[in-house]
Amino acid sequence: MTLVDPQTAEYTAPDGWVRVCALDDLEVERGRAALLGGTQIALFLLHAPDGSGGRVHAVSNLDPYSHAHVISRGIVGTRQDVPTVASPMYKQVFDLRTGACLDTQGKEPKSLHVWPVAVDDGHVLVRWEGER
């Protein structure tokens, strides 16, 4: 897991944003967990149409069904054109753009928290209002 310490980064993020990692730290379609304050987030770098690294998504690493911090270890996929991650615990499928659960596996609908993400000069930034 990446521990974010804004004091050690050589990059100054704009107000309201936190540098989480370098874009090179992420692997395409592999989740990475990061700790911001006391909150675990899961980062996913998806394929671009040309096959290179594309958009980065940030969602809560806490699976709302199992209450385990495992979403970063989930299986990345798509439903039509919707980027998704399937929880490795009970296999619920979540939309990486909205956090909505697309397949509840017969349970009540729950969702993942989603944070805006930007990439600036090879730095992955997350919009963060909480404690760092």
C-alpha positions as CSV (number, residue, x, y, z in Angstrom):
1,M,0.0,0.0,0.0
2,T,1.2,3.5,-0.8
3,L,1.4,5.8,2.2
4,V,0.9,9.4,1.2
5,D,3.1,11.9,2.9
6,P,2.8,15.3,1.3
7,Q,5.9,16.5,3.1
8,T,8.2,14.3,1.2
9,A,6.9,14.8,-2.3
10,E,8.9,17.0,-4.6
11,Y,5.7,18.1,-6.3
12,T,3.3,20.7,-5.0
13,A,-0.3,19.8,-5.8
14,P,-2.9,22.5,-6.4
15,D,-5.2,23.5,-3.5
16,G,-7.7,20.7,-2.8
17,W,-5.7,18.0,-4.5
18,V,-3.2,15.5,-3.1
19,R,-0.4,13.8,-5.0
20,V,-0.8,10.1,-4.4
21,C,1.9,8.6,-6.6
22,A,3.6,8.8,-9.9
23,L,1.7,7.5,-12.9
24,D,4.6,5.1,-13.5
25,D,3.8,3.5,-10.1
26,L,0.5,2.1,-11.6
27,E,0.1,-0.9,-13.8
28,V,-2.6,-1.0,-16.4
29,E,-5.7,-2.8,-15.1
30,R,-4.0,-3.6,-11.8
31,G,-5.3,-2.0,-8.6
32,R,-3.1,-0.2,-6.1
33,A,-4.1,0.8,-2.6
34,A,-3.1,4.1,-1.1
35,L,-3.7,5.6,2.4
36,L,-4.9,9.2,2.7
37,G,-5.2,10.2,6.3
38,G,-7.2,7.2,7.7
39,T,-8.9,6.4,4.4
40,Q,-7.8,3.6,2.0
41,I,-8.4,4.3,-1.6
42,A,-8.0,2.0,-4.6
43,L,-6.4,3.4,-7.8
44,F,-6.9,1.8,-11.2
45,L,-5.2,2.8,-14.5
46,L,-7.2,1.6,-17.5
47,H,-6.2,1.0,-21.1
48,A,-6.5,3.8,-23.5
49,P,-8.1,3.1,-27.0
50,D,-4.6,2.9,-28.4
51,G,-3.6,0.2,-25.9
52,S,-1.4,2.5,-23.7
53,G,-2.2,3.6,-20.2
54,G,-5.4,5.7,-20.1
55,R,-7.6,7.1,-17.4
56,V,-7.0,6.7,-13.7
57,H,-9.9,6.0,-11.3
58,A,-10.0,6.3,-7.5
59,V,-12.6,4.6,-5.4
60,S,-12.9,3.4,-1.8
61,N,-10.8,0.3,-1.1
62,L,-13.5,-0.8,1.4
63,D,-15.8,-3.4,0.0
64,P,-19.3,-2.3,1.3
65,Y,-20.5,-5.9,1.4
66,S,-17.7,-7.7,3.1
67,H,-16.3,-4.7,5.0
68,A,-12.8,-5.7,4.0
69,H,-10.3,-3.4,2.3
70,V,-9.9,-5.5,-0.8
71,I,-11.2,-3.5,-3.8
72,S,-7.7,-2.8,-5.1
73,R,-7.3,-6.5,-5.5
74,G,-10.5,-6.8,-7.6
75,I,-10.8,-8.0,-11.2
76,V,-10.9,-5.1,-13.7
77,G,-13.3,-5.4,-16.6
78,T,-16.1,-3.7,-18.6
79,R,-19.8,-3.9,-18.9
80,Q,-20.5,-2.7,-22.4
81,D,-18.4,0.5,-22.3
82,V,-18.5,0.9,-18.5
83,P,-15.2,0.3,-16.7
84,T,-15.7,-2.0,-13.7
85,V,-14.1,-3.7,-10.8
86,A,-15.4,-7.0,-9.3
87,S,-14.8,-7.4,-5.6
88,P,-12.6,-10.4,-4.8
89,M,-14.8,-11.3,-1.8
90,Y,-18.4,-11.8,-3.0
91,K,-18.0,-10.8,-6.6
92,Q,-20.2,-7.7,-6.7
93,V,-19.3,-5.6,-9.7
94,F,-18.9,-1.8,-9.4
95,D,-18.8,1.0,-12.0
96,L,-15.4,2.7,-11.6
97,R,-16.8,6.0,-12.8
98,T,-19.7,6.3,-10.4
99,G,-19.1,3.7,-7.7
100,A,-22.5,2.2,-8.3
101,C,-22.9,-1.6,-7.9
102,L,-24.0,-3.1,-11.2
103,D,-24.3,-6.7,-9.9
104,T,-25.4,-7.0,-6.3
105,Q,-25.4,-10.8,-6.3
106,G,-28.9,-10.7,-4.7
107,K,-28.0,-8.2,-1.9
108,E,-29.2,-4.7,-1.3
109,P,-27.6,-2.1,-3.5
110,K,-24.5,-0.4,-2.1
111,S,-21.8,1.8,-3.7
112,L,-18.2,2.8,-3.5
113,H,-17.1,6.3,-2.8
114,V,-15.4,7.9,-5.9
115,W,-12.9,10.7,-5.9
116,P,-12.0,12.9,-8.9
117,V,-8.5,12.1,-10.3
118,A,-6.1,14.2,-12.4
119,V,-2.7,13.4,-13.9
120,D,-0.3,16.3,-14.1
121,D,3.2,15.9,-15.5
122,G,3.3,12.2,-14.5
123,H,1.8,12.8,-11.0
124,V,-1.5,11.2,-10.0
125,L,-3.6,13.7,-8.0
126,V,-6.8,12.9,-6.1
127,R,-9.3,15.6,-5.1
128,W,-9.2,15.4,-1.3
129,E,-11.1,17.4,1.3
130,G,-10.3,15.2,4.3
131,E,-7.4,15.0,6.7
132,R,-4.1,14.0,5.1
